[in-house]
Amino acid sequence: MPANSEGTTLCHLEETEYQAEDGSVLLKNPHIHTLEEDILYHLSLSTRTHNLLEMFGDLKFICVGGTAKRMEDLAYLIGQKLGVKLPAGVVLEDISSRGQRYAMYKIGPVLAVS
């Protein structure tokens, strides 16, 4: 295995081992494709109840950290910086609130997660 200048062994996968040419992730578990439904329990999301590609297909950045309120505030700040205008009376919704474990706010191509 290659090592960096400090002599630490570096471990990496060839791009083709985990990523398709179109940038999508290649799943190594052959049983995933046979599932009728993929449940992301702690995020309160499911492939049966949510169109995950439609919801997250445009993501470019994921910001993780802090409390639910801090991530909500960050999402609003990112929205301002990106010039995303929410219609009057519309607020960001915690996408995974029903899971009661994490908070997720999506604004434009950014997902803020506690």
C-alpha positions, 0 to 999 in steps of 0.5 A: 500500500502507498504511504504519505510523506510521514510514512503513514499507510494510505488506504483507498479504493480505486474509483471504479470499485465504488463509483460508477462513471455517472458518479453514482455509488455502486452498492456491494450488497447484492441483496439491496436490489431485491428489496421492495423497500429500503427503510432509513429508519432513523431518518424517517425516510423510505423508498416506498414513501419518499422519492429519494432521488427527487428529494436529494438528487441535486445535492452537492453539499452535506453539512453535519453537526450541531443541534437541530436548531443550529442546523435549521439556522445554518440552512436559512443562512445558506439559503440567504447566501445562495439567494434561495427565496422561500415563498411568503409564509413558507418555512423550512421543514425538518425532513426527518422529524418523525424519526425523533433522532436527527434533524435534516433541512434541505435548501437548494443543493445543500443538506444540513443535518444534526 
